[in-house]
Amino acid sequence: MGHQPPKDVQEAAQRAVRWIEEGKAGKGFTDVGRHRAHQLGDGKEVSDGDVKKMQAYFARHTVDKDAEGFTRGGDGYPSPGRVAWDAWGGDAGERWVGTIDLD
């Protein structure tokens, strides 16, 4: 069964795709992140396995929100961490996958 990404998740991923194309993703940006940005940005359904990966990503990367360049208007915005965060659906994605119980 697939999970349809909400509009705000799609919009965050679309913003990340633009930033990636502008070269703002940084050297450490992965093909997985690039794929996720396109998947979510295109509004494609997400599998249970992808939801688990997203939940794990957000759990690991919440600390990135405290880094320089994460917040709009801050120095270095968007930081590579912010680009990656939005590639995975941003704050909206974090909220969305947080509501999906896979057990």
C-alpha positions as CSV (number, residue, x, y, z in Angstrom):
1,M,0.0,0.0,0.0
2,G,1.3,3.4,-0.9
3,H,1.1,6.7,1.1
4,Q,0.3,9.8,-0.9
5,P,2.5,12.8,0.1
6,P,0.4,15.8,1.1
7,K,0.8,19.1,-0.8
8,D,3.0,20.8,1.7
9,V,5.4,17.8,1.6
10,Q,5.5,18.0,-2.2
11,E,6.2,21.7,-2.1
12,A,9.2,21.3,0.3
13,A,10.6,18.6,-2.0
14,Q,10.1,20.8,-5.1
15,R,12.0,23.6,-3.4
16,A,14.8,21.2,-2.7
17,V,14.9,20.0,-6.3
18,R,15.4,23.7,-7.4
19,W,18.1,24.2,-4.8
20,I,19.8,20.9,-5.9
21,E,19.7,22.2,-9.6
22,E,21.2,25.5,-8.4
23,G,24.2,23.6,-6.8
24,K,23.2,24.3,-3.2
25,A,23.1,20.6,-2.0
26,G,26.8,20.3,-1.1
27,K,29.3,17.6,-1.9
28,G,27.9,15.1,0.6
29,F,24.4,15.1,-0.9
30,T,23.3,11.5,-1.9
31,D,21.6,10.0,-4.8
32,V,19.0,8.7,-2.3
33,G,18.2,12.3,-1.2
34,R,18.0,13.4,-4.9
35,H,15.6,10.5,-5.6
36,R,13.5,11.2,-2.6
37,A,13.2,14.9,-3.6
38,H,11.9,14.0,-7.0
39,Q,9.6,11.2,-5.7
40,L,8.0,13.5,-3.2
41,G,8.1,16.6,-5.4
42,D,6.3,14.6,-8.1
43,G,3.6,13.5,-5.6
44,K,4.4,9.8,-6.2
45,E,3.2,7.3,-3.6
46,V,5.6,6.3,-0.9
47,S,5.9,2.7,0.2
48,D,5.9,1.5,3.8
49,G,9.7,0.9,3.5
50,D,10.2,4.5,2.3
51,V,8.1,5.8,5.2
52,K,10.4,3.9,7.6
53,K,13.5,5.4,5.9
54,M,11.9,8.9,6.2
55,Q,11.1,8.4,9.9
56,A,14.7,7.3,10.5
57,Y,16.1,10.2,8.5
58,F,14.1,12.8,10.5
59,A,15.0,11.1,13.8
60,R,18.7,11.3,12.8
61,H,18.7,14.8,11.3
62,T,16.6,16.9,13.7
63,V,19.9,18.3,15.1
64,D,20.6,19.8,11.7
65,K,17.8,22.4,12.4
66,D,20.2,24.1,14.9
67,A,23.0,24.6,12.3
68,E,23.8,27.8,10.5
69,G,22.0,28.4,7.3
70,F,19.0,26.2,8.1
71,T,16.6,29.1,8.7
72,R,15.3,31.4,6.0
73,G,17.0,34.7,6.3
74,G,20.0,33.3,8.2
75,D,23.6,33.3,7.0
76,G,24.3,30.6,4.4
77,Y,20.7,29.8,3.8
78,P,19.9,27.3,2.4
79,S,22.6,25.2,4.0
80,P,23.3,21.7,2.5
81,G,21.5,20.3,5.6
82,R,18.4,22.4,4.8
83,V,18.4,21.3,1.2
84,A,18.5,17.7,2.4
85,W,15.8,18.3,5.0
86,D,13.5,19.6,2.4
87,A,14.4,16.9,-0.1
88,W,12.9,14.5,2.5
89,G,9.8,16.6,2.8
90,G,10.9,19.2,5.3
91,D,9.0,19.9,8.5
92,A,5.8,18.9,6.7
93,G,7.3,15.5,5.9
94,E,8.5,15.0,9.4
95,R,4.9,15.7,10.7
96,W,3.4,13.5,8.0
97,V,5.5,10.4,8.5
98,G,5.1,10.9,12.3
99,T,1.4,10.2,11.9
100,I,1.9,6.9,10.0
101,D,1.9,3.9,12.2
102,L,3.4,0.9,10.3
103,D,3.0,-1.7,13.1
